[in-house]
Amino acid sequence: MDPKRWSKPITFETPNLGQYRTIVSTQEAVRALVNDWPLQKGRQLKAARKTCAAVLDGKKPPSEARNAFIAAAVEADVFVREK
């Protein structure tokens, strides 16, 4: 099992109203934060990107990337459904 995978997936609403995407790993979270995020700047967004990079480098556990992703979603007013 990929150590960067999350123990619990997260589904979030993309900027395209009514479309949802499920994230199961830190790598997918990075892609979402770069390509599908409604904000280009934000304190939590910056922190989430930094945390994800640390997880991918093996410096932090995947759970921290998941938590940072949720915080960035709250900041951006992005609907998140946890599974």
Secondary structure, DSSP 4 states (H G I P E B T S, - for coil): --TTEEEEEEEEE-SSTT-EEEEEEHHHHHHHHHHS-S-S--HHHHHHHHHHHHHHTTSS-HHHHHHHHHHHHHHHT--EEE-
